[in-house]
Amino acid sequence: MTDTSTAKRYLPWLVATALFMEQLDATIVNTAIPSIAASLQVTPLSLKSVVTSYILSLAVGIPVSGWMADRFGTRRVFFIAIAIFTVASVLCGLSVNAEMMVVARLLQGLGGAMMMPVGRLAIIRTFPKNELLSAMNFVILPALIGPLLGPTVGGLIVHWSSWRAIFFVNVPVGLLALFLVHRYMPDYKGAEPRPLDVIGLILFSSGTALLSWLLEIFGEHTLDMVTMLLMLGLSVALLAAYVWHASEHKHPLLRLALLKVRTFRISVLGGFITRLGIGGLPFLLPLLYQLGLKLPAWQSGLLMMPTAAAAMGMKLIAPKVLARFGYRQVLIVNTICIGLTIALFALVGPGTPWYAIAGIGLLQGFFNSLQFSSMNTLAYADVAQQDSSMASTIASSFQQLSMSFGLASGSLVTAWFLGRVPQTNQLMVTSALHHAFLALAVTTMLSSFVFWRLRRSDGESISRGKQRAEEAARQDPAPLSQA
């Protein structure tokens, strides 16, 4: 068994590496779709299933990951997840037709589905609450940087090499991660094994998978409106049936009663609404840079880099900011700052200096990173240790849905303002995108009202726990001498 000090040293690196591989892969494929279609001799539109299949398997796999970790242990499940993801990456790179690619992506998504909640669970159980903020700061970086770097890295790989290399780059990273899991991953299991809620798994997974798929294809006009509404109604009915089932079942797949914990509920709900605005940026920014500013793809990608750099730099500052001002004040003010920063993109046009755009990107990365660090750690401030597995699974499930909703909201707002404007009309396209940024900015700022329900002392076990422990030790050193 890995000792605690060794686990604390290596675990954040291990989980961050695995999640970065997963997050990068989730977005990098979009850039390569035209090249993959040409190689497999199919139309690019027919390969939409390559992207959606990954999303669907995430929606199915995430809810059951917590049960698997409790039943088989975090080390074994995380090892298997990375192994599946790595093997599936090889199969994707070796695909000879679209059908093989879709099956491989489904398998890859199942591996990826277990990484996030199980990795997060290992972090929560390894670090005490007063050290959780620093550890989670490190782990959330892949979720912020991966979607930003994905299109850039994918474009460079396709330009200089074969699209198959996009999947093969996962192999050395995956092998390294497997070695680190074997050496340094702690093995946590549930105190009391619970039976698998098969009916709940069918209801919740099918409902979220169908809803995620509808959001993924939203606006593409591949289905008529009546069919879309019927399928939307079916997905809502399945999720409503799960809510009823969970309230009656002794051991539900996701114990929604955990949402009665106020800080957990506010964190999950606030994060969901906040991502409606933030989630549209990976969709809108490339359009602004490539259609509005007429920049090539590689320059558009470079303009994403300041956001990633600021996100990495923020992790040094977030603990001090939260310790000084507390979760309530930080989340209320920071959410408004995110909205204002999104609104600044409405001022970006063909004549805007590159350093001004980079400056906005820096602000965006800083505020986004602080937001996710705050929300992701606040969620576990008042959750009991024995409920950490369930809390991690619920948070990951809602996060996956919020990502789909965020991309769909960005697509919807953009389509609304673009209307039938031809993409060759640079002036009108830029104006439409500016309006879309303003709409997302307002949505994001409105989400700050969710965090008004926090109390000033909420989250202090995380943000000020270490400071208070030191003060207590100075006032009463006796317990230390007796230890």
C-alpha positions as CSV (number, residue, x, y, z in Angstrom):
1,M,0.0,0.0,0.0
2,T,1.3,3.4,-0.9
3,D,2.1,5.5,2.1
4,T,0.3,8.8,2.5
5,S,3.3,11.2,2.0
6,T,4.3,9.4,-1.2
7,A,0.7,9.5,-2.5
8,K,0.4,13.2,-1.7
9,R,3.6,13.9,-3.7
10,Y,2.7,11.9,-6.8
11,L,-1.1,11.6,-6.9
12,P,-1.9,15.1,-8.2
13,W,0.6,14.7,-11.1
14,L,-0.8,11.2,-11.9
15,V,-4.5,12.4,-11.9
16,A,-3.6,15.6,-13.8
17,T,-1.7,13.7,-16.5
18,A,-4.5,11.2,-17.1
19,L,-7.2,13.9,-17.2
20,F,-5.1,16.0,-19.5
21,M,-4.8,13.1,-21.9
22,E,-8.6,12.6,-21.7
23,Q,-9.5,16.3,-22.1
24,L,-7.1,16.9,-24.9
25,D,-8.4,13.9,-26.8
26,A,-12.0,15.0,-26.4
27,T,-11.4,18.2,-28.4
28,I,-8.4,17.3,-30.6
29,V,-10.4,15.0,-32.9
30,N,-12.7,17.8,-34.1
31,T,-9.8,19.4,-36.1
32,A,-8.9,16.1,-37.8
33,I,-12.4,15.2,-38.9
34,P,-11.9,16.4,-42.6
35,S,-8.6,14.5,-42.8
36,I,-10.1,11.3,-41.3
37,A,-13.1,11.5,-43.7
38,A,-10.8,11.8,-46.7
39,S,-8.7,8.9,-45.5
40,L,-11.6,6.6,-44.8
41,Q,-13.4,7.8,-48.0
42,V,-16.6,9.1,-46.3
43,T,-18.1,12.5,-46.0
44,P,-17.1,14.6,-43.0
45,L,-20.8,14.9,-41.8
46,S,-21.0,11.1,-41.6
47,L,-18.1,11.2,-39.0
48,K,-20.2,13.2,-36.6
49,S,-20.8,9.9,-34.9
50,V,-17.1,9.7,-34.1
51,V,-17.5,12.8,-31.8
52,T,-21.0,11.9,-30.4
53,S,-20.1,8.3,-29.6
54,Y,-17.4,9.5,-27.2
55,I,-19.9,11.9,-25.5
56,L,-22.4,9.1,-25.2
57,S,-20.1,6.6,-23.6
58,L,-19.0,9.3,-21.1
59,A,-22.7,9.9,-20.2
60,V,-23.1,6.1,-19.6
61,G,-19.8,5.4,-17.9
62,I,-19.5,8.3,-15.4
63,P,-22.6,7.3,-13.2
64,V,-21.3,3.8,-12.6
65,S,-17.7,4.8,-11.9
66,G,-18.3,5.6,-8.2
67,W,-19.9,2.2,-7.6
68,M,-17.0,0.5,-9.3
69,A,-14.4,2.4,-7.2
70,D,-16.2,1.4,-4.0
71,R,-16.5,-2.2,-5.1
72,F,-13.1,-2.9,-6.7
73,G,-10.9,-0.1,-5.3
74,T,-9.6,3.2,-6.8
75,R,-6.2,1.8,-7.9
76,R,-7.7,-1.2,-9.9
77,V,-10.4,0.9,-11.5
78,F,-8.1,3.8,-12.4
79,F,-5.6,1.4,-13.9
80,I,-8.2,-0.4,-16.0
81,A,-9.6,3.0,-17.1
82,I,-6.2,4.2,-18.4
83,A,-5.5,0.8,-20.0
84,I,-8.9,0.8,-21.8
85,F,-8.3,4.4,-23.0
86,T,-4.8,3.6,-24.3
87,V,-5.8,0.5,-26.1
88,A,-8.8,2.2,-27.6
89,S,-6.6,5.1,-28.8
90,V,-4.4,2.5,-30.7
91,L,-7.6,1.1,-32.2
92,C,-8.7,4.6,-33.3
93,G,-5.4,5.1,-35.0
94,L,-5.6,1.8,-36.8
95,S,-9.2,2.2,-37.9
96,V,-9.8,1.2,-41.5
97,N,-13.4,2.4,-41.7
98,A,-15.9,4.7,-40.0
99,E,-17.6,1.8,-38.1
100,M,-14.3,0.7,-36.5
101,M,-13.6,4.2,-35.5
102,V,-17.0,4.7,-33.8
103,V,-16.6,1.4,-31.8
104,A,-13.1,2.4,-30.8
105,R,-14.3,5.9,-29.7
106,L,-17.1,4.3,-27.6
107,L,-14.5,2.1,-25.9
108,Q,-12.3,5.2,-25.4
109,G,-15.1,7.1,-23.8
110,L,-15.8,4.3,-21.3
111,G,-12.2,4.5,-20.2
112,G,-12.3,8.3,-20.0
113,A,-15.6,8.2,-18.1
114,M,-13.9,6.4,-15.1
115,M,-10.9,8.7,-15.0
116,M,-12.4,11.9,-13.8
117,P,-14.6,10.8,-10.9
118,V,-12.2,8.0,-9.7
119,G,-9.2,10.3,-9.9
120,R,-11.1,13.1,-8.1
121,L,-12.2,10.6,-5.4
122,A,-8.6,9.5,-4.8
123,I,-7.6,13.1,-4.3
124,I,-10.5,13.8,-1.9
125,R,-9.6,10.8,0.3
126,T,-5.9,11.3,0.3
127,F,-5.8,15.0,1.2
128,P,-7.5,16.4,4.3
129,K,-9.8,19.3,3.7
130,N,-7.3,22.0,4.6
131,E,-5.0,20.7,1.9
132,L,-7.6,19.9,-0.7
133,L,-7.6,23.3,-2.4
134,S,-3.9,23.1,-3.4
135,A,-4.3,19.6,-4.7
136,M,-7.5,20.3,-6.6
137,N,-6.0,23.4,-8.1
138,F,-3.4,21.2,-9.8
139,V,-5.9,18.7,-11.0
140,I,-8.4,21.0,-12.6
141,L,-5.8,22.5,-15.0
142,P,-6.4,19.8,-17.6
143,A,-10.1,20.6,-17.8
144,L,-9.2,24.2,-18.5
145,I,-6.2,23.8,-20.8
146,G,-7.2,20.7,-22.7
147,P,-10.1,22.2,-24.6
148,L,-8.0,25.2,-25.5
149,L,-5.0,23.4,-26.7
150,G,-6.9,20.6,-28.5
151,P,-7.8,22.4,-31.7
152,T,-4.3,23.9,-32.0
153,V,-2.4,20.6,-31.3
154,G,-4.8,18.7,-33.6
155,G,-4.2,21.2,-36.4
156,L,-0.5,21.1,-36.1
157,I,-0.4,17.2,-36.1
158,V,-2.7,17.0,-39.1
159,H,-0.6,19.6,-40.9
160,W,2.8,18.0,-40.2
161,S,1.8,14.3,-39.9
162,S,-1.0,11.9,-40.3
163,W,-4.3,12.1,-38.5
164,R,-3.5,8.7,-37.0
165,A,-0.7,10.3,-34.9
166,I,-3.4,12.2,-32.9
167,F,-4.4,8.9,-31.3
168,F,-0.9,7.4,-31.1
169,V,0.4,10.2,-29.0
170,N,-1.7,8.9,-26.2
171,V,0.2,5.6,-26.0
172,P,3.4,6.8,-24.3
173,V,1.4,9.0,-22.0
174,G,-0.9,6.1,-21.1
175,L,2.0,3.7,-20.5
176,L,3.6,6.3,-18.2
177,A,0.3,6.8,-16.3
178,L,-0.1,3.0,-15.9
179,F,3.4,2.7,-14.3
180,L,2.6,5.6,-12.0
181,V,-0.7,4.1,-11.0
182,H,1.0,0.8,-10.1
183,R,3.6,2.6,-8.0
184,Y,1.8,5.5,-6.4
185,M,-2.0,5.2,-6.6
186,P,-3.6,4.6,-3.2
187,D,-6.3,1.9,-3.1
188,Y,-9.5,3.1,-1.5
189,K,-12.7,1.0,-1.3
190,G,-16.2,1.6,0.1
191,A,-16.7,0.8,3.8
192,E,-19.8,-1.2,3.0
193,P,-20.3,-2.8,-0.5
194,R,-23.6,-1.8,-2.0
195,P,-25.4,-3.6,-4.8
196,L,-25.4,-2.1,-8.3
197,D,-28.6,-0.2,-9.0
198,V,-29.2,-1.7,-12.5
199,I,-32.6,-0.1,-13.1
200,G,-31.2,3.3,-12.0
201,L,-28.2,2.8,-14.3
202,I,-30.5,2.1,-17.3
203,L,-32.8,5.1,-16.5
204,F,-30.1,7.7,-15.7
205,S,-27.5,6.7,-18.3
206,S,-30.0,6.4,-21.2
207,G,-31.6,9.7,-20.2
208,T,-28.3,11.6,-20.0
209,A,-26.9,9.8,-23.1
210,L,-30.0,10.8,-25.2
211,L,-29.9,14.4,-23.8
212,S,-26.2,14.7,-24.5
213,W,-26.6,13.4,-28.0
214,L,-29.4,15.9,-28.7
215,L,-27.4,18.8,-27.5
216,E,-24.4,17.6,-29.5
217,I,-26.3,17.6,-32.8
218,F,-28.4,20.7,-31.9
219,G,-28.7,23.1,-34.8
220,E,-27.5,20.8,-37.5
221,H,-30.9,20.2,-38.9
222,T,-30.3,16.4,-39.2
223,L,-33.6,15.8,-37.4
224,D,-36.9,17.5,-37.9
225,M,-38.3,19.6,-35.0
226,V,-41.0,17.1,-34.1
227,T,-38.6,14.3,-33.7
228,M,-36.2,16.4,-31.7
229,L,-39.0,17.4,-29.3
230,L,-40.2,13.8,-28.9
231,M,-36.7,12.7,-28.1
232,L,-36.2,15.6,-25.7
233,G,-39.4,14.6,-24.0
234,L,-38.2,11.0,-23.7
235,S,-34.9,12.0,-22.2
236,V,-36.6,14.2,-19.6
237,A,-39.1,11.4,-18.8
238,L,-36.2,9.0,-18.3
239,L,-34.4,11.4,-15.9
240,A,-37.7,12.1,-14.1
241,A,-38.3,8.4,-13.7
242,Y,-34.8,8.1,-12.2
243,V,-35.4,10.8,-9.7
244,W,-38.6,8.9,-8.5
245,H,-36.7,5.6,-8.5
246,A,-33.8,7.1,-6.5
247,S,-36.1,8.4,-3.9
248,E,-37.6,4.9,-3.4
249,H,-34.5,2.7,-3.8
250,K,-32.3,1.8,-0.7
251,H,-29.1,2.0,-2.7
252,P,-29.6,4.2,-5.7
253,L,-26.9,4.7,-8.4
254,L,-26.7,8.4,-7.6
255,R,-28.0,9.4,-4.1
256,L,-29.6,12.7,-5.0
257,A,-30.4,13.3,-1.3
258,L,-26.8,14.4,-1.1
259,L,-27.9,17.6,-2.8
260,K,-29.6,18.5,0.5
261,V,-26.0,19.5,1.6
262,R,-26.3,23.2,1.0
263,T,-22.7,23.9,-0.1
264,F,-22.6,20.8,-2.4
265,R,-26.0,21.8,-4.0
266,I,-24.9,25.4,-4.6
267,S,-21.6,24.3,-6.0
268,V,-23.1,21.8,-8.4
269,L,-26.0,24.1,-9.5
270,G,-23.8,27.2,-9.7
271,G,-21.2,25.4,-11.7
272,F,-23.9,24.1,-14.1
273,I,-25.3,27.6,-14.8
274,T,-21.9,29.3,-15.0
275,R,-20.8,26.8,-17.7
276,L,-23.7,27.9,-19.9
277,G,-21.7,31.0,-20.5
278,I,-18.2,29.8,-20.3
279,G,-18.9,26.6,-22.2
280,G,-19.7,28.6,-25.4
281,L,-16.2,30.2,-25.6
282,P,-14.3,27.2,-27.2
283,F,-17.0,27.4,-29.9
284,L,-17.1,31.2,-30.3
285,L,-13.5,32.2,-30.1
286,P,-12.2,30.3,-33.1
287,L,-15.1,31.8,-35.1
288,L,-14.1,35.3,-34.0
289,Y,-10.4,34.8,-34.8
290,Q,-10.8,32.9,-38.1
291,L,-13.9,34.4,-39.6
292,G,-14.0,37.8,-37.9
293,L,-10.3,38.5,-37.9
294,K,-9.4,36.3,-40.9
295,L,-6.5,34.6,-39.0
296,P,-5.2,31.2,-40.1
297,A,-5.9,28.3,-37.7
298,W,-2.4,28.2,-36.2
299,Q,-2.5,31.9,-35.3
300,S,-6.0,31.4,-33.8
301,G,-4.6,28.6,-31.7
302,L,-1.8,30.8,-30.5
303,L,-4.2,33.4,-29.2
304,M,-5.7,30.7,-26.9
305,M,-2.3,30.2,-25.2
306,P,-2.5,33.2,-22.8
307,T,-5.7,31.8,-21.4
308,A,-3.9,28.5,-20.7
309,A,-0.9,30.3,-19.2
310,A,-3.0,32.4,-16.8
311,A,-4.9,29.2,-15.7
312,M,-1.6,27.6,-14.7
313,G,-0.4,30.7,-12.9
314,M,-3.6,31.2,-11.0
315,K,-3.0,28.0,-8.9
316,L,-0.4,29.8,-6.9
317,I,-2.8,32.6,-6.0
318,A,-6.1,30.9,-5.5
319,P,-5.5,29.5,-1.9
320,K,-4.4,33.0,-0.7
321,V,-7.4,34.7,-2.3
322,L,-9.9,32.2,-0.9
323,A,-8.3,32.3,2.6
324,R,-8.4,36.1,2.5
325,F,-12.0,36.7,1.1
326,G,-13.8,33.4,1.5
327,Y,-15.8,31.4,-1.0
328,R,-19.0,33.5,-1.0
329,Q,-17.3,36.8,-1.8
330,V,-14.9,35.2,-4.3
331,L,-17.5,33.3,-6.2
332,I,-20.0,36.3,-6.4
333,V,-17.3,38.8,-7.6
334,N,-15.4,36.4,-9.8
335,T,-18.5,35.2,-11.7
336,I,-19.2,38.8,-12.5
337,C,-15.6,39.3,-13.6
338,I,-15.9,36.3,-15.9
339,G,-19.0,37.9,-17.5
340,L,-17.2,41.2,-17.9
341,T,-14.2,39.5,-19.5
342,I,-16.5,37.7,-22.0
343,A,-18.1,41.0,-22.8
344,L,-14.6,42.4,-23.7
345,F,-14.4,40.1,-26.6
346,A,-17.3,42.1,-28.1
347,L,-14.8,44.9,-28.6
348,V,-12.3,42.7,-30.5
349,G,-12.2,43.5,-34.3
350,P,-9.9,43.5,-37.2
351,G,-8.0,46.5,-35.9
352,T,-7.5,45.3,-32.4
353,P,-3.8,44.8,-31.4
354,W,-2.8,41.2,-30.7
355,Y,-1.5,42.2,-27.3
356,A,-4.9,43.5,-26.3
357,I,-6.5,40.2,-27.3
358,A,-3.8,38.3,-25.4
359,G,-4.5,40.5,-22.4
360,I,-8.2,39.6,-22.5
361,G,-7.3,36.0,-22.8
362,L,-5.0,36.3,-19.7
363,L,-7.9,37.7,-17.7
364,Q,-10.2,35.0,-18.9
365,G,-7.8,32.2,-18.0
366,F,-7.2,33.7,-14.5
367,F,-10.9,34.2,-13.6
368,N,-12.0,30.9,-15.1
369,S,-9.4,29.0,-13.2
370,L,-10.2,30.7,-10.0
371,Q,-13.9,29.9,-10.6
372,F,-13.4,26.2,-11.1
373,S,-10.9,25.9,-8.3
374,S,-13.5,27.5,-6.0
375,M,-16.5,25.5,-7.2
376,N,-14.8,22.1,-7.4
377,T,-13.4,22.3,-3.8
378,L,-16.5,24.0,-2.2
379,A,-18.5,21.0,-3.3
380,Y,-16.7,18.8,-0.7
381,A,-16.5,21.2,2.2
382,D,-19.4,19.7,4.1
383,V,-19.6,16.3,2.5
384,A,-18.8,13.4,4.9
385,Q,-15.8,11.2,4.1
386,Q,-18.1,8.1,3.6
387,D,-20.1,10.1,1.0
388,S,-17.1,11.3,-1.0
389,S,-17.4,8.6,-3.7
390,M,-21.1,9.4,-4.3
391,A,-20.4,13.2,-4.3
392,S,-17.6,12.8,-6.8
393,T,-19.8,10.8,-9.2
394,I,-22.8,13.2,-8.9
395,A,-20.5,16.2,-9.5
396,S,-18.8,14.6,-12.5
397,S,-22.2,13.6,-14.0
398,F,-23.6,17.1,-13.7
399,Q,-20.3,18.5,-15.0
400,Q,-20.5,16.4,-18.1
401,L,-24.1,17.5,-18.8
402,S,-23.1,21.1,-18.2
403,M,-20.3,20.9,-20.8
404,S,-22.9,19.6,-23.3
405,F,-25.3,22.4,-22.4
406,G,-22.6,25.0,-22.6
407,L,-21.5,24.0,-26.1
408,A,-25.2,23.9,-27.1
409,S,-25.9,27.3,-25.7
410,G,-22.9,28.8,-27.6
411,S,-24.1,27.2,-30.8
412,L,-27.6,28.4,-30.2
413,V,-26.7,32.0,-29.5
414,T,-24.3,32.2,-32.4
415,A,-26.9,30.7,-34.8
416,W,-29.5,33.1,-33.5
417,F,-27.3,36.2,-34.2
418,L,-25.7,34.9,-37.4
419,G,-29.1,34.0,-39.0
420,R,-28.5,33.7,-42.7
421,V,-25.5,36.0,-42.7
422,P,-22.9,34.6,-45.3
423,Q,-19.6,33.7,-43.7
424,T,-17.8,35.7,-46.4
425,N,-19.3,39.0,-45.0
426,Q,-16.6,39.7,-42.4
427,L,-18.3,42.8,-41.0
428,M,-21.7,41.2,-40.4
429,V,-20.2,38.0,-39.0
430,T,-18.0,40.0,-36.6
431,S,-21.0,42.0,-35.4
432,A,-23.1,38.9,-34.9
433,L,-20.3,37.2,-32.9
434,H,-20.0,40.4,-30.7
435,H,-23.7,40.1,-29.9
436,A,-23.3,36.5,-29.0
437,F,-20.4,37.3,-26.6
438,L,-22.6,39.9,-24.9
439,A,-25.5,37.4,-24.5
440,L,-23.2,34.8,-22.9
441,A,-21.7,37.5,-20.7
442,V,-25.1,38.4,-19.3
443,T,-25.9,34.8,-18.7
444,T,-22.7,34.2,-16.8
445,M,-23.2,37.3,-14.6
446,L,-26.7,36.3,-13.8
447,S,-25.4,32.9,-12.5
448,S,-23.6,34.9,-9.6
449,F,-27.0,35.1,-7.9
450,V,-26.8,31.4,-7.1
451,F,-23.7,32.0,-5.0
452,W,-25.5,34.7,-2.9
453,R,-27.1,31.8,-1.0
454,L,-23.7,31.0,0.5
455,R,-22.8,32.0,4.0
456,R,-19.6,33.9,4.8
457,S,-18.2,30.9,6.8
458,D,-18.9,28.3,4.1
459,G,-15.9,26.4,2.9
460,E,-13.6,27.6,5.7
461,S,-12.6,24.0,6.5
462,I,-10.9,24.1,3.1
463,S,-9.8,27.7,2.6
464,R,-8.7,28.5,6.2
465,G,-8.4,25.1,7.7
466,K,-4.6,25.0,7.8
467,Q,-4.4,28.6,9.2
468,R,-6.9,27.7,12.0
469,A,-5.1,24.5,12.9
470,E,-1.8,26.4,13.3
471,E,-3.5,29.0,15.5
472,A,-5.0,26.3,17.7
473,A,-1.6,24.6,18.0
474,R,0.0,27.9,19.1
475,Q,-2.7,28.5,21.7
476,D,-2.7,24.9,23.1
477,P,0.5,23.0,22.3
478,A,-0.2,20.2,24.7
479,P,-1.9,17.8,22.2
480,L,1.3,18.0,20.0
481,S,3.5,17.0,22.9
482,Q,1.2,14.1,23.8
483,A,1.1,12.8,20.2
